[in-house]
């Protein structure tokens, strides 16, 4: 009986560990999201201040690395939800403002960019 329980627990642990890895496709998508943000002429709002796009890219890259190392993100949607939506310190939502357009929640902006990346014929990406 102990062997059955041990085998079951090991199986569950291995499945969870495997599930928490970022696929190469998701890694490419996240890198593209961060690059798109960093090279945009948008501003990024977090914790009461506006930052440049390159500062936003650096900040979200650090958050992504943390989440990836802790195996808390599996795909691009996870990254947006867990890293690109709000401050983990203040819980205040991030915002993105491009040009004279009104600011939008960063989750909306990143989601739209991700949709464009996935819709692009050259992306070759059809999964999360």
Backbone atoms as SQL, in Angstrom:
CREATE TABLE atoms (id INTEGER PRIMARY KEY, chain TEXT, resi INTEGER, resn TEXT, atom TEXT, x REAL, y REAL, z REAL);
INSERT INTO atoms VALUES
  (1, 'A', 1, 'UNK', 'N', 0.828, -1.198, 0.000),
  (2, 'A', 1, 'UNK', 'CA', 0.000, 0.000, 0.000),
  (3, 'A', 1, 'UNK', 'C', 0.871, 1.260, 0.000),
  (4, 'A', 2, 'UNK', 'N', 1.936, 1.265, 0.814),
  (5, 'A', 2, 'UNK', 'CA', 2.820, 2.424, 0.850),
  (6, 'A', 2, 'UNK', 'C', 3.448, 2.689, -0.516),
  (7, 'A', 3, 'UNK', 'N', 3.800, 1.619, -1.196),
  (8, 'A', 3, 'UNK', 'CA', 4.420, 1.761, -2.513),
  (9, 'A', 3, 'UNK', 'C', 3.439, 2.404, -3.497),
  (10, 'A', 4, 'UNK', 'N', 2.176, 2.045, -3.418),
  (11, 'A', 4, 'UNK', 'CA', 1.164, 2.629, -4.297),
  (12, 'A', 4, 'UNK', 'C', 1.036, 4.120, -4.005),
  (13, 'A', 5, 'UNK', 'N', 0.967, 4.489, -2.728),
  (14, 'A', 5, 'UNK', 'CA', 0.854, 5.895, -2.346),
  (15, 'A', 5, 'UNK', 'C', 2.101, 6.653, -2.789),
  (16, 'A', 6, 'UNK', 'N', 3.268, 6.101, -2.556),
  (17, 'A', 6, 'UNK', 'CA', 4.530, 6.726, -2.955),
  (18, 'A', 6, 'UNK', 'C', 4.570, 6.938, -4.476),
  (19, 'A', 7, 'UNK', 'N', 4.189, 5.926, -5.217),
  (20, 'A', 7, 'UNK', 'CA', 4.180, 6.022, -6.676),
  (21, 'A', 7, 'UNK', 'C', 3.194, 7.086, -7.142),
  (22, 'A', 8, 'UNK', 'N', 2.030, 7.127, -6.515),
  (23, 'A', 8, 'UNK', 'CA', 1.031, 8.125, -6.859),
  (24, 'A', 8, 'UNK', 'C', 1.534, 9.530, -6.556),
  (25, 'A', 9, 'UNK', 'N', 2.123, 9.723, -5.385),
  (26, 'A', 9, 'UNK', 'CA', 2.653, 11.031, -5.022),
  (27, 'A', 9, 'UNK', 'C', 3.784, 11.454, -5.949),
  (28, 'A', 10, 'UNK', 'N', 4.651, 10.535, -6.279),
  (29, 'A', 10, 'UNK', 'CA', 5.746, 10.822, -7.190),
  (30, 'A', 10, 'UNK', 'C', 5.207, 11.207, -8.560),
  (31, 'A', 11, 'UNK', 'N', 4.193, 10.505, -9.006),
  (32, 'A', 11, 'UNK', 'CA', 3.573, 10.801, -10.292),
  (33, 'A', 11, 'UNK', 'C', 2.970, 12.199, -10.304),
  (34, 'A', 12, 'UNK', 'N', 2.270, 12.556, -9.238),
  (35, 'A', 12, 'UNK', 'CA', 1.668, 13.877, -9.133),
  (36, 'A', 12, 'UNK', 'C', 2.750, 14.944, -9.091),
  (37, 'A', 13, 'UNK', 'N', 3.796, 14.729, -8.298),
  (38, 'A', 13, 'UNK', 'CA', 4.883, 15.688, -8.184),
  (39, 'A', 13, 'UNK', 'C', 5.554, 15.908, -9.534),
  (40, 'A', 14, 'UNK', 'N', 5.834, 14.847, -10.243),
  (41, 'A', 14, 'UNK', 'CA', 6.483, 14.957, -11.552),
  (42, 'A', 14, 'UNK', 'C', 5.592, 15.682, -12.544),
  (43, 'A', 15, 'UNK', 'N', 4.314, 15.435, -12.496),
  (44, 'A', 15, 'UNK', 'CA', 3.379, 16.113, -13.392),
  (45, 'A', 15, 'UNK', 'C', 3.344, 17.600, -13.084),
  (46, 'A', 16, 'UNK', 'N', 3.283, 17.965, -11.806),
  (47, 'A', 16, 'UNK', 'CA', 3.255, 19.362, -11.419),
  (48, 'A', 16, 'UNK', 'C', 4.567, 20.034, -11.806),
  (49, 'A', 17, 'UNK', 'N', 5.692, 19.399, -11.569),
  (50, 'A', 17, 'UNK', 'CA', 6.979, 19.975, -11.928),
  (51, 'A', 17, 'UNK', 'C', 7.067, 20.195, -13.429),
  (52, 'A', 18, 'UNK', 'N', 6.622, 19.217, -14.192),
  (53, 'A', 18, 'UNK', 'CA', 6.663, 19.348, -15.645),
  (54, 'A', 18, 'UNK', 'C', 5.738, 20.463, -16.105),
  (55, 'A', 19, 'UNK', 'N', 4.580, 20.549, -15.504),
  (56, 'A', 19, 'UNK', 'CA', 3.578, 21.532, -15.924),
  (57, 'A', 19, 'UNK', 'C', 4.042, 22.954, -15.649),
  (58, 'A', 20, 'UNK', 'N', 4.953, 23.139, -14.720),
  (59, 'A', 20, 'UNK', 'CA', 5.381, 24.469, -14.349),
  (60, 'A', 20, 'UNK', 'C', 6.562, 24.972, -15.177),
  (61, 'A', 21, 'UNK', 'N', 6.978, 24.248, -16.169),
  (62, 'A', 21, 'UNK', 'CA', 8.066, 24.680, -17.035),
  (63, 'A', 21, 'UNK', 'C', 7.513, 25.556, -18.159),
  (64, 'A', 22, 'UNK', 'N', 8.252, 26.562, -18.539),
  (65, 'A', 22, 'UNK', 'CA', 7.863, 27.418, -19.646),
  (66, 'A', 22, 'UNK', 'C', 8.324, 26.760, -20.936),
  (67, 'A', 23, 'UNK', 'N', 7.401, 26.564, -21.861),
  (68, 'A', 23, 'UNK', 'CA', 7.755, 25.953, -23.145),
  (69, 'A', 23, 'UNK', 'C', 8.584, 26.939, -23.961),
  (70, 'A', 24, 'UNK', 'N', 9.280, 26.422, -24.963),
  (71, 'A', 24, 'UNK', 'CA', 10.078, 27.306, -25.813),
  (72, 'A', 24, 'UNK', 'C', 9.181, 28.282, -26.564),
  (73, 'A', 25, 'UNK', 'N', 7.988, 27.831, -26.958),
  (74, 'A', 25, 'UNK', 'CA', 7.044, 28.723, -27.637),
  (75, 'A', 25, 'UNK', 'C', 6.638, 29.863, -26.710),
  (76, 'A', 26, 'UNK', 'N', 6.281, 29.537, -25.474),
  (77, 'A', 26, 'UNK', 'CA', 5.892, 30.569, -24.512),
  (78, 'A', 26, 'UNK', 'C', 7.063, 31.498, -24.219),
  (79, 'A', 27, 'UNK', 'N', 8.252, 30.950, -24.104),
  (80, 'A', 27, 'UNK', 'CA', 9.437, 31.775, -23.876),
  (81, 'A', 27, 'UNK', 'C', 9.643, 32.782, -24.994),
  (82, 'A', 28, 'UNK', 'N', 9.456, 32.337, -26.231),
  (83, 'A', 28, 'UNK', 'CA', 9.583, 33.249, -27.382),
  (84, 'A', 28, 'UNK', 'C', 8.482, 34.308, -27.355),
  (85, 'A', 29, 'UNK', 'N', 7.265, 33.903, -27.019),
  (86, 'A', 29, 'UNK', 'CA', 6.165, 34.868, -26.953),
  (87, 'A', 29, 'UNK', 'C', 6.411, 35.915, -25.873),
  (88, 'A', 30, 'UNK', 'N', 6.851, 35.475, -24.712),
  (89, 'A', 30, 'UNK', 'CA', 7.104, 36.409, -23.606),
  (90, 'A', 30, 'UNK', 'C', 8.242, 37.354, -23.963),
  (91, 'A', 31, 'UNK', 'N', 9.294, 36.825, -24.570),
  (92, 'A', 31, 'UNK', 'CA', 10.403, 37.679, -25.012),
  (93, 'A', 31, 'UNK', 'C', 9.909, 38.716, -26.018),
  (94, 'A', 32, 'UNK', 'N', 9.034, 38.303, -26.929),
  (95, 'A', 32, 'UNK', 'CA', 8.483, 39.218, -27.924),
  (96, 'A', 32, 'UNK', 'C', 7.586, 40.269, -27.264),
  (97, 'A', 33, 'UNK', 'N', 6.790, 39.867, -26.277),
  (98, 'A', 33, 'UNK', 'CA', 5.970, 40.833, -25.536),
  (99, 'A', 33, 'UNK', 'C', 6.842, 41.888, -24.874),
  (100, 'A', 34, 'UNK', 'N', 7.887, 41.432, -24.197),
  (101, 'A', 34, 'UNK', 'CA', 8.773, 42.352, -23.494),
  (102, 'A', 34, 'UNK', 'C', 9.508, 43.262, -24.463),
  (103, 'A', 35, 'UNK', 'N', 9.947, 42.717, -25.583),
  (104, 'A', 35, 'UNK', 'CA', 10.637, 43.512, -26.599),
  (105, 'A', 35, 'UNK', 'C', 9.695, 44.549, -27.209),
  (106, 'A', 36, 'UNK', 'N', 8.468, 44.141, -27.500),
  (107, 'A', 36, 'UNK', 'CA', 7.488, 45.061, -28.072),
  (108, 'A', 36, 'UNK', 'C', 7.218, 46.216, -27.115),
  (109, 'A', 37, 'UNK', 'N', 7.059, 45.896, -25.837),
  (110, 'A', 37, 'UNK', 'CA', 6.851, 46.943, -24.841),
  (111, 'A', 37, 'UNK', 'C', 8.076, 47.851, -24.768),
  (112, 'A', 38, 'UNK', 'N', 9.247, 47.255, -24.681),
  (113, 'A', 38, 'UNK', 'CA', 10.473, 48.030, -24.502),
  (114, 'A', 38, 'UNK', 'C', 10.810, 48.941, -25.659),
  (115, 'A', 39, 'UNK', 'N', 10.401, 48.579, -26.862),
  (116, 'A', 39, 'UNK', 'CA', 10.711, 49.398, -28.036),
  (117, 'A', 39, 'UNK', 'C', 9.545, 50.290, -28.450),
  (118, 'A', 40, 'UNK', 'N', 8.460, 50.211, -27.708),
  (119, 'A', 40, 'UNK', 'CA', 7.309, 51.074, -28.005),
  (120, 'A', 40, 'UNK', 'C', 7.626, 52.484, -27.499),
  (121, 'A', 41, 'UNK', 'N', 6.795, 53.403, -27.861),
  (122, 'A', 41, 'UNK', 'CA', 6.935, 54.762, -27.344),
  (123, 'A', 41, 'UNK', 'C', 5.879, 55.023, -26.275),
  (124, 'A', 42, 'UNK', 'N', 5.490, 53.947, -25.617),
  (125, 'A', 42, 'UNK', 'CA', 4.454, 54.031, -24.589),
  (126, 'A', 42, 'UNK', 'C', 5.069, 54.324, -23.228),
  (127, 'A', 43, 'UNK', 'N', 4.205, 54.737, -22.318),
  (128, 'A', 43, 'UNK', 'CA', 4.602, 54.927, -20.920),
  (129, 'A', 43, 'UNK', 'C', 3.942, 53.836, -20.097),
  (130, 'A', 44, 'UNK', 'N', 4.554, 53.498, -18.982),
  (131, 'A', 44, 'UNK', 'CA', 4.087, 52.397, -18.137),
  (132, 'A', 44, 'UNK', 'C', 3.876, 52.931, -16.727),
  (133, 'A', 45, 'UNK', 'N', 2.680, 52.728, -16.197),
  (134, 'A', 45, 'UNK', 'CA', 2.331, 53.217, -14.865),
  (135, 'A', 45, 'UNK', 'C', 2.409, 52.086, -13.854),
  (136, 'A', 46, 'UNK', 'N', 3.180, 52.331, -12.792),
  (137, 'A', 46, 'UNK', 'CA', 3.221, 51.368, -11.695),
  (138, 'A', 46, 'UNK', 'C', 3.537, 52.099, -10.400),
  (139, 'A', 47, 'UNK', 'N', 2.837, 51.700, -9.365),
  (140, 'A', 47, 'UNK', 'CA', 3.045, 52.232, -8.016),
  (141, 'A', 47, 'UNK', 'C', 3.085, 53.764, -7.963),
  (142, 'A', 48, 'UNK', 'N', 2.145, 54.395, -8.690),
  (143, 'A', 48, 'UNK', 'CA', 1.998, 55.835, -8.590),
  (144, 'A', 48, 'UNK', 'C', 2.870, 56.672, -9.496),
  (145, 'A', 49, 'UNK', 'N', 3.693, 56.043, -10.339),
  (146, 'A', 49, 'UNK', 'CA', 4.567, 56.806, -11.224),
  (147, 'A', 49, 'UNK', 'C', 4.540, 56.245, -12.640),
  (148, 'A', 50, 'UNK', 'N', 4.854, 57.120, -13.600),
  (149, 'A', 50, 'UNK', 'CA', 4.961, 56.712, -14.994),
  (150, 'A', 50, 'UNK', 'C', 6.427, 56.450, -15.312),
  (151, 'A', 51, 'UNK', 'N', 6.674, 55.396, -16.071),
  (152, 'A', 51, 'UNK', 'CA', 8.032, 54.992, -16.444),
  (153, 'A', 51, 'UNK', 'C', 8.125, 54.848, -17.959),
  (154, 'A', 52, 'UNK', 'N', 9.340, 54.924, -18.450),
  (155, 'A', 52, 'UNK', 'CA', 9.568, 54.733, -19.881),
  (156, 'A', 52, 'UNK', 'C', 9.317, 53.273, -20.253),
  (157, 'A', 53, 'UNK', 'N', 9.149, 53.062, -21.537),
  (158, 'A', 53, 'UNK', 'CA', 8.929, 51.698, -22.032),
  (159, 'A', 53, 'UNK', 'C', 10.132, 50.798, -21.722),
  (160, 'A', 54, 'UNK', 'N', 11.331, 51.337, -21.836),
  (161, 'A', 54, 'UNK', 'CA', 12.518, 50.506, -21.554),
  (162, 'A', 54, 'UNK', 'C', 12.601, 50.163, -20.066),
  (163, 'A', 55, 'UNK', 'N', 12.213, 51.092, -19.201),
  (164, 'A', 55, 'UNK', 'CA', 12.175, 50.792, -17.761),
  (165, 'A', 55, 'UNK', 'C', 11.109, 49.731, -17.470),
  (166, 'A', 56, 'UNK', 'N', 9.974, 49.840, -18.164),
  (167, 'A', 56, 'UNK', 'CA', 8.901, 48.851, -17.994),
  (168, 'A', 56, 'UNK', 'C', 9.379, 47.477, -18.440),
  (169, 'A', 57, 'UNK', 'N', 10.080, 47.431, -19.563),
  (170, 'A', 57, 'UNK', 'CA', 10.618, 46.155, -20.047),
  (171, 'A', 57, 'UNK', 'C', 11.568, 45.549, -19.020),
  (172, 'A', 58, 'UNK', 'N', 12.445, 46.356, -18.477),
  (173, 'A', 58, 'UNK', 'CA', 13.399, 45.854, -17.479),
  (174, 'A', 58, 'UNK', 'C', 12.666, 45.339, -16.243),
  (175, 'A', 59, 'UNK', 'N', 11.675, 46.083, -15.783),
  (176, 'A', 59, 'UNK', 'CA', 10.920, 45.680, -14.593),
  (177, 'A', 59, 'UNK', 'C', 10.179, 44.361, -14.836),
  (178, 'A', 60, 'UNK', 'N', 9.459, 44.265, -15.951),
  (179, 'A', 60, 'UNK', 'CA', 8.695, 43.043, -16.229),
  (180, 'A', 60, 'UNK', 'C', 9.609, 41.866, -16.546),
  (181, 'A', 61, 'UNK', 'N', 10.784, 42.130, -17.075),
  (182, 'A', 61, 'UNK', 'CA', 11.752, 41.052, -17.300),
  (183, 'A', 61, 'UNK', 'C', 12.201, 40.467, -15.959),
  (184, 'A', 62, 'UNK', 'N', 12.457, 41.322, -14.997),
  (185, 'A', 62, 'UNK', 'CA', 12.835, 40.833, -13.650),
  (186, 'A', 62, 'UNK', 'C', 11.702, 40.016, -13.041),
  (187, 'A', 63, 'UNK', 'N', 10.471, 40.501, -13.195),
  (188, 'A', 63, 'UNK', 'CA', 9.323, 39.749, -12.657),
  (189, 'A', 63, 'UNK', 'C', 9.190, 38.399, -13.352),
  (190, 'A', 64, 'UNK', 'N', 9.372, 38.385, -14.662),
  (191, 'A', 64, 'UNK', 'CA', 9.286, 37.126, -15.410),
  (192, 'A', 64, 'UNK', 'C', 10.356, 36.144, -14.940),
  (193, 'A', 65, 'UNK', 'N', 11.577, 36.614, -14.783),
  (194, 'A', 65, 'UNK', 'CA', 12.662, 35.727, -14.330),
  (195, 'A', 65, 'UNK', 'C', 12.352, 35.148, -12.952),
  (196, 'A', 66, 'UNK', 'N', 11.825, 35.974, -12.071),
  (197, 'A', 66, 'UNK', 'CA', 11.444, 35.496, -10.746),
  (198, 'A', 66, 'UNK', 'C', 10.369, 34.415, -10.851),
  (199, 'A', 67, 'UNK', 'N', 9.315, 34.700, -11.603),
  (200, 'A', 67, 'UNK', 'CA', 8.213, 33.735, -11.755),
  (201, 'A', 67, 'UNK', 'C', 8.698, 32.439, -12.412),
  (202, 'A', 68, 'UNK', 'N', 9.567, 32.579, -13.403),
  (203, 'A', 68, 'UNK', 'CA', 10.087, 31.398, -14.102),
  (204, 'A', 68, 'UNK', 'C', 10.944, 30.552, -13.164),
  (205, 'A', 69, 'UNK', 'N', 11.811, 31.187, -12.404),
  (206, 'A', 69, 'UNK', 'CA', 12.664, 30.450, -11.466),
  (207, 'A', 69, 'UNK', 'C', 11.855, 29.750, -10.389),
  (208, 'A', 70, 'UNK', 'N', 10.776, 30.368, -9.968),
  (209, 'A', 70, 'UNK', 'CA', 9.907, 29.769, -8.949),
  (210, 'A', 70, 'UNK', 'C', 8.906, 28.790, -9.559),
  (211, 'A', 71, 'UNK', 'N', 8.953, 28.644, -10.894),
  (212, 'A', 71, 'UNK', 'CA', 8.044, 27.764, -11.632),
  (213, 'A', 71, 'UNK', 'C', 6.580, 28.123, -11.382),
  (214, 'A', 72, 'UNK', 'N', 6.320, 29.436, -11.417),
  (215, 'A', 72, 'UNK', 'CA', 4.975, 29.936, -11.186),
  (216, 'A', 72, 'UNK', 'C', 4.279, 30.361, -12.478),
  (217, 'A', 73, 'UNK', 'N', 4.973, 30.215, -13.598),
  (218, 'A', 73, 'UNK', 'CA', 4.402, 30.608, -14.880),
  (219, 'A', 73, 'UNK', 'C', 4.689, 29.515, -15.904),
  (220, 'A', 74, 'UNK', 'N', 3.633, 29.125, -16.635),
  (221, 'A', 74, 'UNK', 'CA', 3.757, 28.080, -17.647),
  (222, 'A', 74, 'UNK', 'C', 3.726, 28.623, -19.061),
  (223, 'A', 75, 'UNK', 'N', 2.977, 29.703, -19.277),
  (224, 'A', 75, 'UNK', 'CA', 2.769, 30.183, -20.636),
  (225, 'A', 75, 'UNK', 'C', 2.632, 31.705, -20.629),
  (226, 'A', 76, 'UNK', 'N', 2.433, 32.254, -21.792),
  (227, 'A', 76, 'UNK', 'CA', 2.361, 33.712, -21.948),
  (228, 'A', 76, 'UNK', 'C', 1.176, 34.315, -21.201),
  (229, 'A', 77, 'UNK', 'N', 0.059, 33.623, -21.214),
  (230, 'A', 77, 'UNK', 'CA', -1.118, 34.114, -20.500),
  (231, 'A', 77, 'UNK', 'C', -0.865, 34.147, -18.997),
  (232, 'A', 78, 'UNK', 'N', -0.183, 33.125, -18.485),
  (233, 'A', 78, 'UNK', 'CA', 0.213, 33.114, -17.070),
  (234, 'A', 78, 'UNK', 'C', 1.085, 34.317, -16.749),
  (235, 'A', 79, 'UNK', 'N', 2.047, 34.581, -17.642),
  (236, 'A', 79, 'UNK', 'CA', 2.947, 35.715, -17.406),
  (237, 'A', 79, 'UNK', 'C', 2.167, 37.026, -17.319),
  (238, 'A', 80, 'UNK', 'N', 1.248, 37.230, -18.247),
  (239, 'A', 80, 'UNK', 'CA', 0.457, 38.463, -18.219),
  (240, 'A', 80, 'UNK', 'C', -0.334, 38.538, -16.917),
  (241, 'A', 81, 'UNK', 'N', -0.995, 37.453, -16.554),
  (242, 'A', 81, 'UNK', 'CA', -1.820, 37.435, -15.350),
  (243, 'A', 81, 'UNK', 'C', -1.000, 37.605, -14.066),
  (244, 'A', 82, 'UNK', 'N', 0.097, 36.873, -13.960),
  (245, 'A', 82, 'UNK', 'CA', 0.862, 36.847, -12.711),
  (246, 'A', 82, 'UNK', 'C', 1.970, 37.887, -12.626),
  (247, 'A', 83, 'UNK', 'N', 2.413, 38.387, -13.779),
  (248, 'A', 83, 'UNK', 'CA', 3.528, 39.328, -13.759),
  (249, 'A', 83, 'UNK', 'C', 3.251, 40.670, -14.388),
  (250, 'A', 84, 'UNK', 'N', 2.348, 40.718, -15.353),
  (251, 'A', 84, 'UNK', 'CA', 2.165, 41.941, -16.120),
  (252, 'A', 84, 'UNK', 'C', 0.909, 42.716, -15.839),
  (253, 'A', 85, 'UNK', 'N', 0.178, 42.339, -14.804),
  (254, 'A', 85, 'UNK', 'CA', -1.121, 42.950, -14.552),
  (255, 'A', 85, 'UNK', 'C', -1.121, 43.981, -13.429),
  (256, 'A', 86, 'UNK', 'N', -0.415, 43.675, -12.359),
  (257, 'A', 86, 'UNK', 'CA', -0.438, 44.580, -11.208),
  (258, 'A', 86, 'UNK', 'C', 0.837, 44.434, -10.394),
  (259, 'A', 87, 'UNK', 'N', 1.040, 45.417, -9.549),
  (260, 'A', 87, 'UNK', 'CA', 2.191, 45.419, -8.656),
  (261, 'A', 87, 'UNK', 'C', 2.019, 44.345, -7.595),
  (262, 'A', 88, 'UNK', 'N', 3.023, 43.530, -7.420),
  (263, 'A', 88, 'UNK', 'CA', 2.956, 42.525, -6.360),
  (264, 'A', 88, 'UNK', 'C', 3.157, 43.176, -4.990),
  (265, 'A', 89, 'UNK', 'N', 3.680, 44.377, -4.980),
  (266, 'A', 89, 'UNK', 'CA', 3.899, 45.086, -3.725),
  (267, 'A', 89, 'UNK', 'C', 2.647, 45.830, -3.284),
  (268, 'A', 90, 'UNK', 'N', 2.077, 46.653, -4.175),
  (269, 'A', 90, 'UNK', 'CA', 0.934, 47.487, -3.800),
  (270, 'A', 90, 'UNK', 'C', -0.406, 46.928, -4.271),
  (271, 'A', 91, 'UNK', 'N', -0.371, 45.933, -5.159),
  (272, 'A', 91, 'UNK', 'CA', -1.571, 45.358, -5.774),
  (273, 'A', 91, 'UNK', 'C', -2.247, 46.342, -6.735),
  (274, 'A', 92, 'UNK', 'N', -1.639, 47.494, -6.974),
  (275, 'A', 92, 'UNK', 'CA', -2.205, 48.486, -7.882),
  (276, 'A', 92, 'UNK', 'C', -2.016, 48.024, -9.330),
  (277, 'A', 93, 'UNK', 'N', -3.064, 48.119, -10.141),
  (278, 'A', 93, 'UNK', 'CA', -2.946, 47.680, -11.539),
  (279, 'A', 93, 'UNK', 'C', -1.937, 48.517, -12.324),
  (280, 'A', 94, 'UNK', 'N', -1.202, 47.855, -13.191),
  (281, 'A', 94, 'UNK', 'CA', -0.320, 48.545, -14.128),
  (282, 'A', 94, 'UNK', 'C', -1.175, 49.114, -15.256),
  (283, 'A', 95, 'UNK', 'N', -0.663, 50.179, -15.885),
  (284, 'A', 95, 'UNK', 'CA', -1.328, 50.774, -17.037),
  (285, 'A', 95, 'UNK', 'C', -0.290, 51.079, -18.113),
  (286, 'A', 96, 'UNK', 'N', -0.760, 51.125, -19.346),
  (287, 'A', 96, 'UNK', 'CA', 0.093, 51.496, -20.473),
  (288, 'A', 96, 'UNK', 'C', -0.600, 52.631, -21.214),
  (289, 'A', 97, 'UNK', 'N', 0.166, 53.667, -21.539),
  (290, 'A', 97, 'UNK', 'CA', -0.362, 54.781, -22.321),
  (291, 'A', 97, 'UNK', 'C', 0.561, 55.015, -23.502),
  (292, 'A', 98, 'UNK', 'N', -0.026, 54.986, -24.687),
  (293, 'A', 98, 'UNK', 'CA', 0.733, 55.191, -25.926),
  (294, 'A', 98, 'UNK', 'C', 0.250, 56.463, -26.605),
  (295, 'A', 99, 'UNK', 'N', 1.167, 57.385, -26.852),
  (296, 'A', 99, 'UNK', 'CA', 0.824, 58.639, -27.521),
  (297, 'A', 99, 'UNK', 'C', -0.233, 59.401, -26.766),
  (298, 'A', 100, 'UNK', 'N', -1.222, 59.892, -27.506),
  (299, 'A', 100, 'UNK', 'CA', -2.318, 60.658, -26.906),
  (300, 'A', 100, 'UNK', 'C', -3.501, 59.785, -26.530),
  (301, 'A', 101, 'UNK', 'N', -3.360, 58.488, -26.710),
  (302, 'A', 101, 'UNK', 'CA', -4.440, 57.559, -26.367),
  (303, 'A', 101, 'UNK', 'C', -4.610, 57.501, -24.853),
  (304, 'A', 102, 'UNK', 'N', -5.826, 57.213, -24.386),
  (305, 'A', 102, 'UNK', 'CA', -6.009, 57.047, -22.936),
  (306, 'A', 102, 'UNK', 'C', -5.230, 55.818, -22.436),
  (307, 'A', 103, 'UNK', 'N', -4.832, 55.866, -21.196),
  (308, 'A', 103, 'UNK', 'CA', -4.147, 54.725, -20.581),
  (309, 'A', 103, 'UNK', 'C', -5.109, 53.542, -20.513),
  (310, 'A', 104, 'UNK', 'N', -4.565, 52.352, -20.691),
  (311, 'A', 104, 'UNK', 'CA', -5.349, 51.120, -20.589),
  (312, 'A', 104, 'UNK', 'C', -4.656, 50.189, -19.609),
  (313, 'A', 105, 'UNK', 'N', -5.401, 49.267, -19.013),
  (314, 'A', 105, 'UNK', 'CA', -4.751, 48.285, -18.143),
  (315, 'A', 105, 'UNK', 'C', -3.670, 47.528, -18.920),
  (316, 'A', 106, 'UNK', 'N', -2.552, 47.300, -18.285),
  (317, 'A', 106, 'UNK', 'CA', -1.446, 46.610, -18.965),
  (318, 'A', 106, 'UNK', 'C', -1.863, 45.220, -19.433),
  (319, 'A', 107, 'UNK', 'N', -2.761, 44.576, -18.697),
  (320, 'A', 107, 'UNK', 'CA', -3.215, 43.241, -19.113),
  (321, 'A', 107, 'UNK', 'C', -3.909, 43.315, -20.465),
  (322, 'A', 108, 'UNK', 'N', -4.652, 44.388, -20.680),
  (323, 'A', 108, 'UNK', 'CA', -5.340, 44.582, -21.960),
  (324, 'A', 108, 'UNK', 'C', -4.323, 44.840, -23.081),
  (325, 'A', 109, 'UNK', 'N', -3.359, 45.711, -22.811),
  (326, 'A', 109, 'UNK', 'CA', -2.350, 46.053, -23.811),
  (327, 'A', 109, 'UNK', 'C', -1.497, 44.832, -24.158),
  (328, 'A', 110, 'UNK', 'N', -0.999, 44.144, -23.127),
  (329, 'A', 110, 'UNK', 'CA', -0.172, 42.949, -23.363),
  (330, 'A', 110, 'UNK', 'C', -0.979, 41.855, -24.054),
  (331, 'A', 111, 'UNK', 'N', -2.247, 41.708, -23.669),
  (332, 'A', 111, 'UNK', 'CA', -3.114, 40.709, -24.299),
  (333, 'A', 111, 'UNK', 'C', -3.312, 40.990, -25.779),
  (334, 'A', 112, 'UNK', 'N', -3.474, 42.261, -26.131),
  (335, 'A', 112, 'UNK', 'CA', -3.641, 42.636, -27.538),
  (336, 'A', 112, 'UNK', 'C', -2.363, 42.357, -28.323),
  (337, 'A', 113, 'UNK', 'N', -1.215, 42.661, -27.735),
  (338, 'A', 113, 'UNK', 'CA', 0.060, 42.377, -28.404),
  (339, 'A', 113, 'UNK', 'C', 0.229, 40.874, -28.579),
  (340, 'A', 114, 'UNK', 'N', -0.097, 40.108, -27.549),
  (341, 'A', 114, 'UNK', 'CA', 0.011, 38.651, -27.642),
  (342, 'A', 114, 'UNK', 'C', -0.899, 38.116, -28.744),
  (343, 'A', 115, 'UNK', 'N', -2.105, 38.640, -28.822),
  (344, 'A', 115, 'UNK', 'CA', -3.035, 38.220, -29.882),
  (345, 'A', 115, 'UNK', 'C', -2.437, 38.510, -31.257),
  (346, 'A', 116, 'UNK', 'N', -1.843, 39.688, -31.425),
  (347, 'A', 116, 'UNK', 'CA', -1.205, 40.033, -32.702),
  (348, 'A', 116, 'UNK', 'C', -0.052, 39.080, -33.008),
  (349, 'A', 117, 'UNK', 'N', 0.747, 38.769, -32.002),
  (350, 'A', 117, 'UNK', 'CA', 1.869, 37.848, -32.209),
  (351, 'A', 117, 'UNK', 'C', 1.373, 36.481, -32.664),
  (352, 'A', 118, 'UNK', 'N', 0.335, 36.006, -32.023),
  (353, 'A', 118, 'UNK', 'CA', -0.199, 34.681, -32.351),
  (354, 'A', 118, 'UNK', 'C', -0.919, 34.677, -33.701),
  (355, 'A', 119, 'UNK', 'N', -1.440, 35.824, -34.112),
  (356, 'A', 119, 'UNK', 'CA', -2.158, 35.918, -35.380),
  (357, 'A', 119, 'UNK', 'C', -1.236, 36.125, -36.567),
  (358, 'A', 120, 'UNK', 'N', -0.020, 36.522, -36.290),
  (359, 'A', 120, 'UNK', 'CA', 0.942, 36.806, -37.345),
  (360, 'A', 120, 'UNK', 'C', 1.322, 35.521, -38.075),
  (361, 'A', 121, 'UNK', 'N', 1.246, 35.519, -39.401),
  (362, 'A', 121, 'UNK', 'CA', 1.586, 34.302, -40.146),
  (363, 'A', 121, 'UNK', 'C', 3.028, 33.852, -39.921),
  (364, 'A', 122, 'UNK', 'N', 3.912, 34.768, -39.604),
  (365, 'A', 122, 'UNK', 'CA', 5.322, 34.397, -39.409),
  (366, 'A', 122, 'UNK', 'C', 5.603, 33.879, -37.999),
  (367, 'A', 123, 'UNK', 'N', 4.617, 33.987, -37.105),
  (368, 'A', 123, 'UNK', 'CA', 4.870, 33.573, -35.721),
  (369, 'A', 123, 'UNK', 'C', 4.995, 32.079, -35.561),
  (370, 'A', 124, 'UNK', 'N', 4.216, 31.334, -36.332),
  (371, 'A', 124, 'UNK', 'CA', 4.248, 29.887, -36.194),
  (372, 'A', 124, 'UNK', 'C', 3.765, 29.403, -34.857),
  (373, 'A', 125, 'UNK', 'N', 3.135, 30.295, -34.100),
  (374, 'A', 125, 'UNK', 'CA', 2.692, 29.973, -32.747),
  (375, 'A', 125, 'UNK', 'C', 1.184, 29.859, -32.728),
  (376, 'A', 126, 'UNK', 'N', 0.707, 28.688, -32.357),
  (377, 'A', 126, 'UNK', 'CA', -0.744, 28.525, -32.232),
  (378, 'A', 126, 'UNK', 'C', -1.127, 28.080, -30.840),
  (379, 'A', 127, 'UNK', 'N', -0.156, 27.894, -29.974),
  (380, 'A', 127, 'UNK', 'CA', -0.451, 27.466, -28.612),
  (381, 'A', 127, 'UNK', 'C', -0.046, 28.535, -27.632),
  (382, 'A', 128, 'UNK', 'N', -0.454, 28.342, -26.393),
  (383, 'A', 128, 'UNK', 'CA', -0.144, 29.308, -25.340),
  (384, 'A', 128, 'UNK', 'C', 1.253, 29.146, -24.863);
